[in-house]
Amino acid sequence: MYELITEYNFTLTEEDVLQGQGIDPNRASSKLYEDAKEIIEEAHSLLKPLAMYKIVEVTGFEHHKITFEEGSFEGPLVGRAMAGADHLNIAICTIGSALEQRVQELMAENPIMGVALDGAGTSALRRVSQTVEDIISKKACELDFSLGMRAQPGQEGWPIEQQRLVFSILPAEEIGVRLTESCLMIPRKSVSFIIPRGRELDSSVAPCDFCSKRNRCEWRKEKQSS
């Protein structure tokens, strides 16, 4: 049985909107801050945050393949990130389609505000998925499980085609999300992810550990130096 999450409590800030655009708030101009502030109220009026997740029991693990009743995930990322898992938390989150429809309208009328609104949507989706992660983390803690890294089909080392299995496990249409033939999600501001949990799980791994660009990634270098 899956859990449906409909209650969220967050308020976007100017910094959220800027970060959603890929802008460092510490380097943003006053005009960018003004645009971000102006778009927040409209952004909140367009958000329809919904999410669902399900916990499945792992029945087998071999090399790059982890098996459960509904099927199996395969790939190098799966093999390294999910080894030792007893269960998998499988989730789909969205903010709905209204915001991105408004972004399309603004791109024709006022592209600067369109980009700002899109950034607000990106940050809102992060807040929604973080809410789900917090719920998953609390439940794992109550049961004395460790959590592994959050992973998504389409990341390096995990074929995006395995998104189809995620959508066969969760009735995503109930929160208005569908999968295209190329395994992209509609609405675009949607995300799916898996978080393994277990008592013998290595909880020290992180997404950067599995990325081939990790040694030349400017974001990672900046984070390490901070």
C-alpha positions in Angstrom: 0.0 0.0 0.0 1.3 3.5 -0.9 1.2 6.7 1.2 -0.3 9.8 -0.3 1.1 13.1 0.9 -1.0 16.2 0.4 0.0 18.5 3.3 3.0 20.8 2.9 4.2 23.8 4.9 6.8 25.9 3.2 7.1 29.5 2.0 9.5 30.3 -0.9 12.0 33.1 -0.4 13.9 35.2 -2.9 16.9 33.0 -2.4 14.9 30.0 -3.3 13.7 31.6 -6.5 17.3 32.6 -7.4 18.7 29.2 -6.6 16.0 27.6 -8.7 17.4 29.6 -11.6 20.9 28.4 -10.9 21.9 31.8 -9.5 24.1 32.3 -6.5 22.0 34.6 -4.2 25.3 36.1 -2.8 26.2 37.3 -6.3 22.7 38.3 -7.5 21.9 41.9 -8.3 19.2 43.9 -6.5 17.1 43.7 -9.7 17.2 39.9 -9.7 16.1 40.0 -6.0 13.3 42.4 -6.9 12.1 40.1 -9.7 12.3 37.1 -7.4 10.3 38.8 -4.7 7.6 39.9 -7.2 7.0 36.4 -8.5 6.6 34.6 -5.1 3.0 35.3 -4.5 1.9 34.2 -8.0 4.1 31.1 -7.7 2.4 30.0 -4.5 -1.0 30.5 -6.1 -0.1 28.1 -8.8 1.4 25.3 -6.7 -0.5 22.0 -6.4 2.0 19.9 -4.5 1.3 16.2 -4.2 3.4 13.1 -3.6 3.2 9.4 -3.0 5.6 6.8 -1.9 5.6 3.1 -1.2 8.0 0.8 0.8 8.9 -2.4 -0.9 10.8 -5.3 0.7 14.0 -6.4 -1.0 14.0 -10.1 -1.7 17.4 -10.5 -3.4 20.6 -8.7 -4.4 23.3 -9.8 -6.8 26.0 -7.6 -8.4 24.1 -4.7 -10.1 20.6 -6.0 -9.5 18.3 -5.6 -6.6 15.0 -7.6 -6.6 11.7 -7.2 -4.9 8.2 -8.5 -5.4 7.2 -6.0 -8.1 10.4 -6.5 -10.2 14.0 -5.5 -10.1 16.2 -2.4 -10.6 19.5 -2.9 -12.4 22.6 -0.8 -13.1 26.0 0.1 -11.6 24.5 2.8 -9.5 21.9 0.4 -8.2 24.7 -2.1 -7.3 26.7 0.4 -5.3 24.0 2.6 -3.7 21.5 -0.1 -2.7 23.8 -2.9 -1.5 22.6 -4.1 2.0 19.1 -2.6 1.7 16.2 -4.4 3.4 13.6 -2.1 1.8 13.3 0.5 -0.9 11.3 3.7 -0.5 9.9 4.5 -3.9 8.5 8.0 -4.4 7.0 10.3 -7.0 6.5 14.1 -6.3 5.0 16.9 -8.4 3.9 20.6 -8.1 1.2 20.1 -10.8 1.0 21.6 -14.2 -0.5 25.1 -13.6 2.9 26.8 -12.8 4.6 25.5 -15.9 1.7 26.5 -18.1 2.0 30.0 -16.7 5.7 30.0 -17.4 5.0 29.3 -21.0 2.7 32.3 -21.2 5.2 34.6 -19.5 8.0 33.5 -21.8 6.0 35.1 -24.6 5.0 38.2 -22.6 7.9 38.8 -20.1 10.7 36.3 -20.4 12.6 37.6 -17.3 9.6 36.9 -15.1 9.0 33.6 -16.9 12.5 32.5 -15.9 12.0 33.7 -12.4 8.7 31.8 -12.1 10.3 28.7 -13.5 13.0 29.0 -10.8 10.3 29.3 -8.1 8.8 26.0 -9.4 12.1 24.2 -9.3 12.7 25.2 -5.7 9.1 24.3 -4.8 9.6 20.8 -6.2 12.8 20.5 -4.1 10.7 21.5 -1.0 8.1 18.9 -1.8 10.6 16.1 -2.3 12.4 17.1 0.9 9.1 16.8 2.8 8.8 13.3 1.5 12.4 12.5 2.4 11.8 13.8 5.9 8.8 11.5 6.3 10.8 8.6 5.0 13.7 9.5 7.4 11.5 9.8 10.4 9.9 6.4 9.8 13.3 4.8 9.2 14.6 6.3 12.5 11.6 5.0 14.4 12.4 1.4 13.2 16.2 1.8 13.7 17.0 1.6 10.0 19.8 3.5 8.3 19.0 5.3 5.0 21.1 5.2 1.8 21.5 7.9 -0.8 18.6 9.2 -2.8 18.9 7.9 -6.4 16.8 8.5 -9.5 16.4 6.5 -12.8 18.3 8.4 -15.4 21.3 9.2 -13.2 24.6 8.0 -14.4 24.7 4.3 -13.9 21.0 3.8 -13.9 19.0 3.6 -17.2 16.1 6.0 -17.4 14.0 3.2 -18.9 13.6 1.8 -15.4 11.3 4.7 -14.7 8.6 2.5 -16.2 8.9 0.1 -13.2 8.6 3.0 -10.8 5.3 4.0 -12.6 4.1 0.4 -12.5 4.5 0.3 -8.7 2.9 3.7 -7.9 -0.4 4.9 -9.5 1.1 8.3 -10.5 -2.0 9.2 -12.4 -3.7 9.8 -9.1 -1.5 12.8 -8.5 -1.7 13.9 -12.2 1.7 12.6 -13.3 2.3 10.5 -16.4 5.3 9.0 -18.2 6.1 9.7 -21.9 7.4 7.0 -24.3 10.9 8.4 -23.7 10.4 8.0 -19.9 10.2 11.7 -19.1 7.6 12.9 -16.6 4.7 15.2 -17.3 4.2 17.7 -15.7 7.8 18.6 -16.2 8.1 19.8 -12.6 7.9 16.3 -11.2 10.5 13.9 -9.8 10.8 10.2 -8.9 13.4 8.8 -6.6 14.3 5.8 -4.5 15.9 5.8 -1.0 17.1 2.4 0.3 17.0 1.6 4.0 18.5 -1.2 5.9 20.3 -2.2 9.1 23.5 -3.1 7.2 23.3 -0.3 4.7 26.3 2.0 4.0 24.8 5.4 4.7 28.0 7.3 3.9 27.6 7.1 0.1 26.5 10.2 -1.8 25.5 11.0 -5.4 28.8 12.6 -6.2 30.6 9.3 -5.4 29.0 7.8 -8.6 29.5 10.7 -11.0 32.2 10.5 -13.7 32.5 14.3 -13.6 33.2 14.5 -9.8 36.8 15.4 -10.2 36.1 18.4 -12.4 32.8 19.5 -10.9 32.9 23.2 -9.8 29.9 22.8 -7.5 31.6 19.9 -5.7 34.9 21.7 -5.4 33.1 24.8 -3.9 31.2 22.6 -1.5 34.4 20.8 -0.3 36.1 24.1 0.3 33.3 25.6 2.3 
